[in-house]
Amino acid sequence: MPSIPLKVTRPTANDAGAPPGRPAGPLFRGNGDIDYVCGQCGTVIAAAMSPTQHVIVDTARCSGCGAENEFPVELRA
């Protein structure tokens, strides 16, 4: 399953990117084969997305490290 790192728009103070605790599950889950992951720590934010699926937000905060990530324009609804 390919993973695409998202663009970090607001990093956390934790430069190492290591999650402080156990991250929650993905914010979005689709029925495809592409995972969109946090650009800072690699936690999955949108799992198993297909090219025809979209998210309803422009940005999302990572549950693993707290960094704000921006979804690509083509993924936004």
Long-range contacts (C-beta under 8 A, 24 or more apart in sequence): 1-33, 1-34, 1-35, 1-48, 2-33, 2-34, 2-35, 3-34, 3-35, 3-36, 3-37, 3-42, 3-44, 4-34, 4-35, 4-36, 4-37, 4-72, 5-36, 5-37, 5-38, 5-39, 5-42, 6-36, 6-37, 6-38, 6-39, 6-45, 6-60, 6-69, 6-70, 6-71, 6-72, 7-39, 7-69, 7-70, 7-72, 8-38, 8-39, 8-40, 8-67, 8-68, 8-69, 8-70, 9-59, 9-68, 9-69, 9-70, 10-67, 10-68, 11-40, 11-67, 12-40, 12-65, 12-66, 12-67, 14-65, 14-66, 17-41, 17-42, 17-65, 18-65, 19-43, 19-64, 19-65, 20-64, 20-65, 20-66, 23-62, 23-63, 23-64, 24-63, 25-63, 27-60, 27-63, 28-55, 36-71, 36-75, 38-62, 38-64, 38-65, 38-67, 38-69, 39-67, 39-69, 40-65, 40-67, 40-69, 41-65, 41-67, 45-69, 46-71, 46-75, 49-75
